[in-house]
């Protein structure tokens, strides 16, 4: 299987760069801060927990709380997993067969296409930068073959921060229903949209063959828990994924399940905090890019905590990212990390994260110093800023 380019890149730089400015998750809470939200009974259950095996499907109360984040689902429609990665891997392995065909949005989180390609033929359908990274329903329909079995989407999107218009999501569901296709929807950033009115409905709620993927890692900012899930009205599909999980994690971490229960009981508090962080940081990020209009083409993301601006400077994005890391210790993800085997992808963009607190502010200051030092000729004159 092809190396996971993003994770390979991170294995070298994520914990060594001074300023991690391409993180894909929200600011994490400390264990103490999370436990401070818990009531006495939940704290007691965590402290007195037996460190034995847990249920493969996930703890009953955890599944019930997860189901409560959907409009119409119950605990039987939820399967817990060891992070979102296990969900993508297991679902593609059990829902696709060698004779099938799948459709995947591009650019993407690489496992969405790489794992599917290990099983069957896959067609990429582009998100168009010139149209604010929107998905063209006519292109999706044109990609459908007689043996197409699954369409895979990711919104709020990694790395662009795009969201589908409500009418487009309805059209996609209708298209999948017409052709009897699974619709696998990676929704790990749902809850940290910049405008609540843009928030998409979850496909598990609106389509009988829709499969929603979510996790505590991204919007909730708790990747250390390694608690993810898939939700669907199609309990037969969930059963297949559960059987495959027996060969993978078998079950989730018992302490992580108790902590996830506490977090989900206080999800409104946590998500309110995280939405405030992205709302503040996106303005700061925008201000920096506006100071150097000759270097960047910026489109404000609609959801999540990552964006995919275009670098328009003379040296190219790969050289820019290398210089930024080498000279100023600032880590970004260049476009090459998002190269696809399915179709051409943007070559001048980079991923930047804006979901952190003090780390983001320090990294942004380092970026500004680097740009002033290396690209001062591209900076707006003082009187032009903010105009």
C-alpha positions in Angstrom: 0.0 0.0 0.0 1.2 3.5 -0.8 2.8 5.4 2.1 0.4 7.7 3.9 2.2 10.9 2.8 0.7 13.2 5.5 1.5 10.8 8.4 5.0 10.2 7.0 5.6 13.9 6.8 4.3 14.3 10.4 6.4 11.5 11.7 9.4 13.6 10.9 8.3 17.1 11.8 5.1 17.1 14.0 6.9 17.0 17.3 10.2 18.7 16.3 9.1 21.9 14.6 9.0 24.9 16.9 5.7 26.1 15.6 3.1 23.5 14.5 0.9 25.6 12.3 -0.8 22.8 10.3 -2.5 20.9 13.1 -5.8 19.5 12.1 -7.5 19.4 15.5 -8.8 21.8 18.0 -7.0 22.9 21.1 -6.9 20.0 23.5 -8.1 20.0 27.1 -6.0 18.6 29.9 -7.3 15.6 31.8 -7.8 17.7 34.8 -9.9 20.3 32.9 -12.1 17.6 31.5 -12.6 15.8 34.8 -13.5 19.2 36.4 -16.6 19.2 34.1 -17.7 15.8 35.4 -20.3 15.2 38.1 -19.3 13.2 41.2 -20.7 10.0 39.8 -18.8 10.2 36.5 -15.6 11.0 38.3 -16.1 8.0 40.6 -16.7 5.7 37.6 -13.5 6.9 36.0 -11.4 6.5 39.1 -12.8 3.1 40.0 -12.8 1.8 36.5 -11.6 -1.8 35.9 -9.0 -1.9 33.2 -10.4 -4.9 31.4 -11.8 -5.5 27.9 -14.8 -3.4 26.8 -17.7 -4.2 24.5 -16.8 -4.3 20.9 -19.7 -2.1 19.9 -18.7 0.4 22.6 -20.1 1.1 26.1 -23.9 1.3 26.2 -24.0 4.8 27.7 -21.4 6.1 25.3 -23.4 4.9 22.3 -26.5 6.4 23.7 -24.8 9.8 24.0 -23.4 9.6 20.5 -26.8 8.7 19.1 -28.1 11.8 20.8 -25.9 13.9 18.6 -28.0 12.8 15.6 -31.6 13.8 14.8 -33.2 10.4 14.7 -30.8 7.6 15.6 -30.6 5.3 18.6 -27.7 3.4 20.2 -28.2 0.4 17.9 -27.2 2.7 15.0 -23.8 3.5 16.5 -20.6 1.5 16.4 -17.6 2.8 18.3 -14.1 2.5 16.9 -10.5 3.3 17.7 -10.4 6.7 16.1 -11.7 7.8 12.7 -8.9 6.0 10.8 -10.2 2.6 11.8 -13.6 3.6 10.7 -12.4 4.6 7.2 -10.3 1.4 6.9 -12.8 -1.0 8.1 -15.8 0.5 6.2 -13.9 0.5 2.8 -12.8 -3.1 3.4 -16.3 -4.5 4.1 -18.5 -2.3 1.9 -16.4 -2.6 -1.3 -15.4 -5.7 -3.3 -13.0 -6.2 -6.2 -15.8 -6.0 -8.8 -17.0 -2.7 -7.4 -16.3 0.9 -8.2 -16.1 3.9 -5.8 -16.2 7.7 -6.2 -14.1 9.9 -3.9 -13.8 13.7 -3.6 -10.3 15.2 -4.4 -8.3 16.6 -2.7 -8.8 14.4 0.2 -7.6 12.8 3.4 -5.4 10.2 1.7 -6.9 7.1 3.3 -10.2 7.8 1.7 -8.8 7.0 -1.7 -5.8 4.8 -0.9 -7.7 2.1 1.0 -10.5 2.1 -1.5 -7.9 1.7 -4.3 -6.6 -1.4 -2.5 -10.0 -3.0 -3.0 -11.5 -1.8 -6.3 -11.4 0.8 -9.1 -11.9 4.4 -7.8 -12.8 7.6 -9.7 -11.9 11.0 -8.2 -14.3 14.0 -8.5 -12.8 17.4 -8.0 -13.6 20.1 -5.5 -13.1 23.2 -7.6 -11.0 26.0 -6.1 -12.4 28.6 -8.5 -15.8 27.9 -7.1 -14.8 28.0 -3.4 -14.1 24.2 -3.4 -17.6 23.2 -4.3 -18.6 19.7 -5.6 -20.3 19.6 -9.0 -23.2 17.2 -8.9 -23.1 16.7 -12.7 -19.6 15.5 -12.4 -20.6 13.1 -9.6 -23.4 11.7 -11.7 -21.1 11.4 -14.8 -18.7 9.3 -12.7 -21.3 6.7 -11.7 -20.9 3.3 -13.4 -23.2 0.2 -13.4 -20.9 -1.3 -10.7 -20.5 1.8 -8.6 -21.2 0.9 -5.0 -20.1 3.8 -2.8 -19.5 7.6 -2.8 -17.1 9.0 -0.2 -17.3 12.6 0.9 -15.7 14.7 3.6 -17.4 17.9 4.9 -16.4 20.2 6.6 -13.5 19.4 4.2 -9.9 18.6 5.1 -7.9 20.5 3.9 -10.0 23.3 2.4 -12.6 23.9 5.1 -15.4 23.8 2.4 -19.0 22.9 3.1 -21.6 21.6 0.7 -24.7 23.8 0.1 -27.8 22.3 1.6 -29.4 21.9 -1.8 -26.3 20.1 -3.1 -26.3 17.6 -0.2 -30.0 16.9 -0.9 -29.1 16.4 -4.6 -26.3 14.0 -3.7 -28.5 11.9 -1.4 -31.1 11.7 -4.1 -28.5 10.6 -6.6 -27.2 7.9 -4.3 -30.7 6.7 -3.5 -31.5 6.6 -7.2 -28.5 4.3 -7.9 -28.7 2.4 -4.6 -25.2 3.6 -3.5 -23.7 3.8 0.0 -22.8 7.4 0.9 -19.8 7.4 3.3 -19.5 10.8 4.9 -16.5 11.9 7.0 -18.0 14.5 9.3 -15.2 14.8 11.9 -15.2 18.6 11.9 -19.0 19.0 12.3 -19.7 21.4 15.1 -17.0 24.0 14.5 -18.5 25.8 11.5 -18.0 29.6 11.3 -21.7 30.1 10.7 -24.2 27.8 12.3 -26.5 28.3 9.3 -24.0 26.6 7.0 -23.9 23.4 9.1 -24.8 20.3 7.1 -27.1 17.6 8.2 -25.5 14.3 8.9 -26.0 11.7 6.2 -26.9 9.0 8.7 -30.0 11.0 9.6 -31.2 11.7 6.0 -30.3 8.6 4.0 -31.0 5.0 4.7 -27.6 3.9 3.2 -25.7 6.9 4.6 -22.8 6.2 6.9 -21.6 9.1 9.1 -18.0 9.0 10.5 -17.1 11.1 13.5 -14.5 11.1 16.3 -13.5 12.9 19.5 -10.3 14.0 17.9 -11.1 17.0 15.6 -14.0 19.2 16.5 -13.8 18.1 20.2 -10.0 18.5 20.3 -9.4 15.1 22.1 -7.3 13.0 19.7 -5.6 11.3 22.7 -8.8 9.5 23.5 -8.8 7.5 20.2 -12.6 7.3 20.3 -14.4 7.4 17.0 -17.6 5.9 15.5 -19.7 5.2 12.5 -23.4 5.8 12.6 -26.0 4.5 10.1 -29.6 3.4 9.8 -28.2 0.4 7.9 -27.5 -1.9 10.8 -26.4 -4.7 8.5 -23.5 -2.5 7.3 -22.6 -1.7 10.8 -22.6 -5.4 11.7 -20.1 -6.0 8.9 -17.8 -3.3 10.2 -18.1 -4.6 13.7 -17.0 -8.1 12.6 -14.0 -6.6 10.8 -13.1 -4.7 14.0 -12.5 -8.1 15.6 -9.3 -8.2 13.5 -8.2 -4.7 14.3 -8.6 -3.0 17.7 -11.2 -5.6 19.1 -12.5 -3.0 21.5 -11.8 0.6 22.7 -9.8 1.8 25.7 -12.0 1.6 28.9 -10.6 4.9 30.3 -11.1 6.7 27.0 -14.7 5.6 26.9 -15.4 7.0 30.3 -13.7 10.3 29.4 -15.6 10.5 26.1 -18.9 10.1 28.1 -17.9 13.1 30.2 -17.0 15.1 27.1 -20.2 14.3 25.3 -22.3 15.2 28.3 -20.7 18.7 28.1 -20.4 18.9 24.3 -22.2 22.3 24.1 -19.6 23.8 26.4 -16.7 22.3 24.6 -17.9 23.1 21.1 -18.9 26.7 22.1 -15.3 27.1 23.3 -13.9 25.7 20.1 -16.1 27.7 17.8 -14.9 30.9 19.6 -11.3 29.8 19.0 -11.7 29.3 15.2 -13.8 32.5 14.9 -11.0 34.5 16.5 -8.1 32.8 14.8 -9.5 33.0 11.3 -9.6 36.8 11.5 -6.0 36.9 12.7 -5.0 34.6 9.8 -6.9 36.6 7.3 -5.2 39.8 8.5 -1.7 38.3 8.0 -2.5 37.1 4.4 -4.0 40.5 3.6 -0.7 42.2 4.6 1.0 40.2 1.8 -1.5 40.2 -1.1 1.2 39.4 -3.6 2.0 36.1 -1.9 -1.4 34.5 -1.1 -4.8 33.9 -2.5 -7.1 33.3 0.5 -10.6 31.9 0.6 -12.1 31.9 4.1 -13.1 28.3 5.1 -16.7 27.7 6.2 -16.0 24.9 8.7 -13.4 23.0 10.6 -10.0 24.3 11.7 -7.9 24.0 8.6 -7.6 26.0 5.4 -5.9 25.5 2.0 -4.6 28.9 0.8 -2.8 29.3 -2.5 0.8 30.5 -2.4 1.4 32.9 -5.3 5.0 33.9 -4.6 7.8 33.6 -7.1 9.6 30.7 -5.4 6.8 28.1 -5.4 5.0 26.6 -2.4 7.4 23.8 -1.8 10.4 26.1 -1.5 8.3 28.5 0.6 7.3 25.8 3.1 10.9 24.5 3.3 12.3 28.0 4.0 9.6 28.7 6.6 10.4 25.5 8.4 14.2 25.8 8.1 14.6 29.5 8.9 11.7 30.1 11.3 10.6 26.7 12.6 7.1 27.0 11.2 5.5 23.8 10.0 3.0 23.9 7.1 1.8 21.1 4.8 2.7 21.8 1.2 0.5 20.7 -1.7 2.6 17.7 -2.5 1.3 16.0 0.6 -2.2 16.0 -0.9 -1.1 14.5 -4.3 -3.8 12.1 -5.5 -3.5 8.9 -7.5 -6.9 9.6 -9.1 -6.4 13.0 -10.7 -4.4 16.2 -10.7 -4.5 18.2 -7.5 -3.6 21.9 -6.8 0.2 22.3 -6.8 0.5 25.8 -5.2 -1.5 25.4 -2.0 -0.6 24.6 1.6 -2.6 23.5 4.6 -2.6 25.7 7.7 -4.4 25.0 10.9 -6.1 27.6 13.1 -7.7 25.6 15.9 -5.1 26.1 18.6 -4.7 28.8 21.3 -1.4 30.2 22.4 0.5 27.9 20.0 -1.4 29.4 17.1 -0.6 33.0 18.2 3.1 32.2 18.6 3.2 30.5 15.2 1.4 33.3 13.5 3.9 35.8 15.0 6.8 33.7 13.7 5.2 33.6 10.3 4.8 37.3 10.2 8.5 37.9 11.2 9.5 35.4 8.4 7.4 37.2 5.8 8.7 40.6 6.8 12.3 39.3 6.7 12.1 37.3 3.5 9.3 38.9 1.5 9.2 42.5 2.6 8.7 43.8 -0.9 5.3 42.0 -1.1 4.0 43.7 2.0 1.3 46.4 1.8 2.2 49.9 2.7 1.1 50.8 6.2 -1.7 53.1 5.1 -3.1 50.4 2.8 -3.6 47.7 5.5 -7.1 46.9 6.3 -8.4 48.7 3.2 
